[in-house]
Amino acid sequence: MEAKTASRAAFLFAGLKINMSTSIIGAIVGEFFIASQGLGYLLSDQIRLANMPLAWSCIVIAAALGIVLYEAVVLAEKRLIPWNRARTDH
């Protein structure tokens, strides 16, 4: 039973790595339509006002946030399931 649980952890972290970046996109798109504050709202507002430098800075912040969250999951994976290290080394 323990071996099955340990092997499933690799699949769990694979899903987390994929969904970390995707969740950022989903949150920003949701803020486009509903929110009155947040990064997505600021991005759509600045595009509407044609303030492209601030709009691009929102995009860069969102990209950096996605990268940081992805790397946080990779770090957690390396610490929690070290036997899977051969697959996670970049």
Buried (B, 14 or more C-beta within 10 A) or exposed (E): EEEEEEEEBBEEBBEBBEBBBEEBEEBBEEBBEEBEEBBBBBBBBBBEEEEEEBBEBBBEEBEEBBEEBBEEBBEEBBEEBEEBEEEBEE
